[in-house]
């Protein structure tokens, strides 16, 4: 199963995106803040997909991906 990490500070947005991805056959993993996302991304296999908000209180999506 394909795993997708979703990073967004909005819990309602996370639930909606996770629901869509689950119905499409993906395994969503959610994180609501920058630090939690960094921990989760370290666990992902190569080639995993990351969907993220653009700005966080402690950084940006570009900083996270780098």
Secondary structure by P-SEA (a helix, b strand, c coil): cbbbbbbcccaaaaaaaaaaaaaaccbbbbbccaaaaaaaaaacccbbbbbbcccccccccccccc
